[in-house]
Amino acid sequence: MSYKVTLLPSQQQFEVSEGQTILEAALQCGVQIPSRCKVGVCTTCLCKKSQGDVHYQLEPMLTQKEQEQGWIFPCLAYAKSHLILILDE
């Protein structure tokens, strides 16, 4: 199963397959999401989820409030549905 990810405001889209992090899928499709460490430490890839659901194998270093506000780490997040992500907030 795969899900469509849309990045705002650029409207870029790519598919993420089961077992791929959102960042891995983006890079494989040639879509640039700012990243550095790829393990959720540097916060470079931090973005806001506008729509959709994600899950993590390892819980990210985000507070409950940050998660409720929609913040995610694409380097650690796996899609559970189609997603809309905001990169420039």
ZAFIMI-759497 format. One record per atom (N, C-alpha, C): residue in one letter; residue number from 0; z, x, y. Coordinates in Angstrom, 2 decimals. Atoms other than C-alpha are relative to their C-alpha. Example, Ala and Ser with C-alpha at 12.3 -4.5 7.8 and 13.67 -1.06 7.14 Angstrom:
! residues 2
> A, 0, 0.00, 0.89, -1.19;
> A, 0, 7.80, 12.30, -4.50;
> A, 0, 0.00, 0.90, 1.20;
> S, 1, -0.06, -0.82, -1.19;
> S, 1, 7.14, 13.67, -1.06;
> S, 1, 0.73, -0.77, 1.09;
! end
This chain:
! residues 89
> M, 0, 0.00, 0.84, -1.18;
> M, 0, 0.00, 0.00, 0.00;
> M, 0, 0.00, 0.89, 1.24;
> S, 1, 0.00, -0.73, -1.27;
> S, 1, -0.71, 1.19, 3.52;
> S, 1, 0.18, -0.99, 1.14;
> Y, 2, -0.26, 0.82, -1.19;
> Y, 2, 0.18, -0.06, 6.98;
> Y, 2, -0.69, 0.62, 1.20;
> K, 3, 0.65, -0.46, -1.22;
> K, 3, -1.54, 0.16, 10.35;
> K, 3, 1.08, 0.30, 1.05;
> V, 4, -0.88, -0.39, -1.09;
> V, 4, 0.27, 1.98, 13.16;
> V, 4, -0.84, 0.04, 1.27;
> T, 5, 0.65, -0.02, -1.31;
> T, 5, -0.74, 1.39, 16.78;
> T, 5, 0.93, 0.71, 0.98;
> L, 6, -0.77, -0.74, -1.01;
> L, 6, 0.42, 3.81, 19.48;
> L, 6, -0.33, -0.53, 1.38;
> L, 7, 0.18, 0.44, -1.37;
> L, 7, 0.94, 2.57, 23.00;
> L, 7, 0.45, 1.10, 0.94;
> P, 8, 1.02, 0.84, -0.60;
> P, 8, -0.23, 3.02, 25.66;
> P, 8, -1.44, 0.36, -0.39;
> S, 9, 1.35, -0.49, 0.29;
> S, 9, -3.21, 4.90, 24.16;
> S, 9, -0.82, -0.93, -0.88;
> Q, 10, 0.68, 0.91, 0.94;
> Q, 10, -4.07, 2.13, 21.64;
> Q, 10, -0.59, 0.72, -1.21;
> Q, 11, 0.46, -0.72, 1.19;
> Q, 11, -4.73, 4.82, 19.00;
> Q, 11, 0.59, -0.69, -1.22;
> Q, 12, -0.46, 0.62, 1.24;
> Q, 12, -4.48, 3.48, 15.46;
> Q, 12, -0.26, 0.94, -1.17;
> F, 13, 0.19, -0.75, 1.24;
> F, 13, -4.06, 5.07, 12.06;
> F, 13, 0.73, -0.72, -1.11;
> E, 14, -0.63, 0.59, 1.17;
> E, 14, -3.03, 4.12, 8.55;
> E, 14, 1.05, 0.95, -0.55;
> V, 15, -1.04, -0.79, 0.66;
> V, 15, 0.17, 5.30, 6.90;
> V, 15, 0.16, -0.56, -1.41;
> S, 16, -0.12, 0.40, 1.39;
> S, 16, 0.38, 5.22, 3.11;
> S, 16, 1.45, 0.07, -0.46;
> E, 17, -1.34, -0.06, 0.59;
> E, 17, 3.45, 4.63, 1.02;
> E, 17, 0.30, 1.44, -0.39;
> G, 18, -0.39, -1.36, 0.33;
> G, 18, 5.34, 7.90, 0.60;
> G, 18, -0.31, 1.02, 1.08;
> Q, 19, 0.31, -0.87, -1.14;
> Q, 19, 4.07, 9.37, 3.89;
> Q, 19, 0.89, -0.36, 1.16;
> T, 20, -0.68, 0.33, -1.25;
> T, 20, 6.14, 9.69, 7.01;
> T, 20, -1.06, -0.38, 1.03;
> I, 21, 0.92, 0.42, -1.06;
> I, 21, 4.60, 8.23, 10.13;
> I, 21, -0.64, 1.23, 0.64;
> L, 22, 0.55, -1.22, -0.59;
> L, 22, 4.19, 11.73, 11.58;
> L, 22, -1.03, 0.65, -0.92;
> E, 23, 0.96, -0.59, 0.94;
> E, 23, 2.49, 13.06, 8.43;
> E, 23, -1.32, -0.75, 0.03;
> A, 24, 1.22, 0.82, -0.03;
> A, 24, 0.01, 10.17, 8.48;
> A, 24, -0.77, 0.21, 1.29;
> A, 25, 0.67, -0.20, -1.29;
> A, 25, -0.72, 10.61, 12.19;
> A, 25, -0.74, 1.33, 0.02;
> L, 26, 0.63, -1.33, -0.02;
> L, 26, -1.41, 14.33, 11.86;
> L, 26, -1.17, 0.08, -0.96;
> Q, 27, 1.10, 0.01, 0.97;
> Q, 27, -3.56, 13.77, 8.77;
> Q, 27, -1.23, -0.71, 0.56;
> C, 28, 1.11, 0.75, -0.61;
> C, 28, -5.67, 11.31, 10.79;
> C, 28, -0.47, 0.60, 1.32;
> G, 29, 0.39, -0.65, -1.25;
> G, 29, -5.95, 13.69, 13.75;
> G, 29, 0.62, -0.61, 1.24;
> V, 30, -0.69, 0.62, -1.13;
> V, 30, -3.62, 11.63, 15.94;
> V, 30, 1.20, 0.87, 0.36;
> Q, 31, -1.06, -0.90, -0.45;
> Q, 31, -1.26, 13.77, 18.01;
> Q, 31, 1.23, -0.79, 0.45;
> I, 32, -1.31, 0.46, -0.42;
> I, 32, 2.37, 12.75, 18.18;
> I, 32, 0.78, 1.27, 0.29;
> P, 33, -0.75, -1.22, -0.29;
> P, 33, 4.49, 15.37, 19.95;
> P, 33, 1.05, 0.25, -1.10;
> S, 34, -0.97, -0.35, 1.04;
> S, 34, 6.53, 17.20, 17.31;
> S, 34, 0.23, 1.50, 0.01;
> R, 35, -0.32, -1.41, 0.07;
> R, 35, 8.21, 20.50, 16.74;
> R, 35, 0.59, 0.33, -1.37;
> C, 36, -0.71, -0.42, 1.21;
> C, 36, 10.69, 20.72, 13.86;
> C, 36, -0.39, -0.78, -1.25;
> K, 37, 0.41, 0.89, 1.08;
> K, 37, 9.45, 17.81, 11.68;
> K, 37, 1.13, -0.39, -0.95;
> V, 38, -1.14, 0.39, 0.84;
> V, 38, 12.98, 17.21, 10.31;
> V, 38, 1.05, -0.79, 0.78;
> G, 39, -0.89, 0.86, -0.75;
> G, 39, 14.59, 15.04, 13.01;
> G, 39, 1.10, 0.68, 0.78;
> V, 40, -1.03, -0.72, -0.74;
> V, 40, 16.57, 17.71, 14.81;
> V, 40, -0.36, 0.19, 1.47;
> C, 41, 0.40, -0.37, -1.36;
> C, 41, 14.56, 18.59, 17.91;
> C, 41, -0.18, -1.19, 0.94;
> T, 42, 0.23, 1.26, -0.72;
> T, 42, 13.97, 14.94, 19.05;
> T, 42, -1.34, -0.06, 0.75;
> T, 43, 1.29, -0.02, -0.69;
> T, 43, 10.46, 15.85, 20.26;
> T, 43, -0.85, -1.23, -0.33;
> C, 44, 0.85, 1.12, 0.41;
> C, 44, 8.82, 13.03, 18.28;
> C, 44, 0.63, -1.37, 0.24;
> L, 45, -0.72, 1.26, -0.22;
> L, 45, 11.38, 10.37, 19.26;
> L, 45, -0.88, -0.98, 0.76;
> C, 46, 0.77, 1.04, -0.69;
> C, 46, 9.60, 7.15, 20.19;
> C, 46, 0.65, -1.35, -0.26;
> K, 47, -0.60, 1.32, 0.10;
> K, 47, 10.35, 3.46, 20.48;
> K, 47, -0.90, -0.92, -0.82;
> K, 48, 0.70, 0.97, 0.84;
> K, 48, 9.36, 0.86, 17.90;
> K, 48, 0.00, -1.33, 0.73;
> S, 49, 0.14, 1.28, -0.67;
> S, 49, 8.02, -2.25, 19.59;
> S, 49, -0.06, -1.13, -1.01;
> Q, 50, 0.12, 1.00, 1.07;
> Q, 50, 7.15, -4.13, 16.40;
> Q, 50, -0.03, 0.70, -1.34;
> G, 51, 0.06, -0.50, 1.37;
> G, 51, 7.58, -3.61, 12.68;
> G, 51, 1.32, 0.53, -0.50;
> D, 52, -1.20, -0.51, 0.66;
> D, 52, 10.07, -2.11, 10.28;
> D, 52, -0.26, 1.36, -0.62;
> V, 53, 0.06, -1.32, 0.63;
> V, 53, 10.77, 1.41, 9.07;
> V, 53, 1.23, 0.19, -0.87;
> H, 54, -1.17, -0.40, 0.76;
> H, 54, 13.10, 2.98, 6.55;
> H, 54, 0.02, 1.51, -0.08;
> Y, 55, -0.19, -1.44, 0.07;
> Y, 55, 14.45, 6.47, 6.04;
> Y, 55, 0.56, 0.37, -1.37;
> Q, 56, -0.64, -0.55, 1.19;
> Q, 56, 15.24, 8.55, 2.96;
> Q, 56, 1.30, 0.69, 0.42;
> L, 57, -1.18, -0.62, -0.59;
> L, 57, 17.68, 10.54, 5.11;
> L, 57, 0.22, -0.67, 1.35;
> E, 58, -0.28, 0.69, -1.26;
> E, 58, 19.36, 8.65, 7.92;
> E, 58, -0.16, 0.94, 1.19;
> P, 59, 0.21, -0.84, -1.18;
> P, 59, 18.32, 9.98, 11.34;
> P, 59, 1.27, 0.12, 0.83;
> M, 60, -1.14, -0.21, -0.90;
> M, 60, 20.73, 11.30, 13.92;
> M, 60, -0.16, -0.89, 1.23;
> L, 61, 0.06, 0.99, -1.07;
> L, 61, 20.59, 8.12, 15.98;
> L, 61, 1.23, -0.88, -0.10;
> T, 62, -1.13, 0.93, 0.01;
> T, 62, 23.49, 5.92, 17.00;
> T, 62, -0.50, -1.38, -0.42;
> Q, 63, 0.35, 1.37, 0.35;
> Q, 63, 23.56, 2.32, 15.84;
> Q, 63, -0.67, -0.69, 1.18;
> K, 64, 0.57, 0.60, -1.21;
> K, 64, 22.83, 1.26, 19.44;
> K, 64, -1.43, 0.47, 0.21;
> E, 65, 1.37, -0.53, -0.16;
> E, 65, 19.77, 3.56, 19.65;
> E, 65, -0.94, -0.64, -1.02;
> Q, 66, 0.84, 0.63, 1.02;
> Q, 66, 18.46, 2.13, 16.38;
> Q, 66, -0.27, -1.47, 0.35;
> E, 67, 0.17, 1.40, -0.41;
> E, 67, 19.03, -1.43, 17.63;
> E, 67, -0.98, -0.12, 1.17;
> Q, 68, 0.94, -0.01, -1.13;
> Q, 68, 17.06, -0.51, 20.78;
> Q, 68, -1.42, 0.34, -0.44;
> G, 69, 1.33, -0.26, 0.54;
> G, 69, 14.13, 0.48, 18.54;
> G, 69, -0.38, 1.46, -0.10;
> W, 70, 0.35, -1.42, 0.06;
> W, 70, 14.28, 4.29, 18.72;
> W, 70, -0.14, 0.46, -1.45;
> I, 71, 0.23, -0.53, 1.35;
> I, 71, 12.87, 6.06, 15.66;
> I, 71, -0.47, 1.45, 0.09;
> F, 72, 0.56, -1.33, 0.16;
> F, 72, 11.97, 9.55, 14.48;
> F, 72, -1.19, -0.11, -0.96;
> P, 73, 1.16, 0.08, 0.88;
> P, 73, 8.37, 9.41, 13.14;
> P, 73, -0.05, 1.07, -1.08;
> C, 74, 0.01, -1.09, 0.99;
> C, 74, 8.97, 12.70, 11.32;
> C, 74, 0.83, -0.34, -1.23;
> L, 75, -0.86, 0.40, 1.11;
> L, 75, 11.56, 11.00, 9.10;
> L, 75, -0.25, -1.44, -0.46;
> A, 76, 0.15, 1.44, 0.25;
> A, 76, 10.47, 7.33, 9.19;
> A, 76, -1.19, -0.31, -0.89;
> Y, 77, 1.04, 0.54, 0.88;
> Y, 77, 8.45, 5.52, 6.53;
> Y, 77, -0.23, -1.45, 0.41;
> A, 78, 0.33, 1.36, -0.41;
> A, 78, 6.63, 2.31, 7.43;
> A, 78, 0.32, -1.00, -1.12;
> K, 79, -0.22, 1.12, 0.91;
> K, 79, 7.72, -0.94, 5.80;
> K, 79, -0.87, -1.19, 0.38;
> S, 80, 0.89, 1.05, -0.49;
> S, 80, 5.20, -3.03, 7.76;
> S, 80, -0.96, 0.65, 0.99;
> H, 81, 0.84, -0.49, -1.09;
> H, 81, 2.48, -2.67, 10.38;
> H, 81, 0.93, 0.29, 1.18;
> L, 82, -0.88, -0.45, -1.08;
> L, 82, 3.95, -0.92, 13.43;
> L, 82, -0.72, 0.10, 1.33;
> I, 83, 0.43, -0.34, -1.34;
> I, 83, 3.52, -0.73, 17.17;
> I, 83, 1.07, 0.91, 0.57;
> L, 84, -0.93, -1.01, -0.53;
> L, 84, 5.11, 2.40, 18.66;
> L, 84, -0.36, 0.36, 1.43;
> I, 85, 0.20, -0.39, -1.40;
> I, 85, 5.57, 3.36, 22.30;
> I, 85, 0.40, 1.46, 0.13;
> L, 86, -0.24, -1.43, -0.06;
> L, 86, 5.25, 7.09, 22.95;
> L, 86, 0.46, 0.52, 1.36;
> D, 87, -0.23, -0.59, -1.33;
> D, 87, 5.75, 7.46, 26.71;
> D, 87, 1.13, -0.65, 0.76;
> E, 88, -1.08, 0.67, -0.72;
> E, 88, 9.08, 5.86, 27.54;
> E, 88, 1.08, 0.98, 0.38;
! end
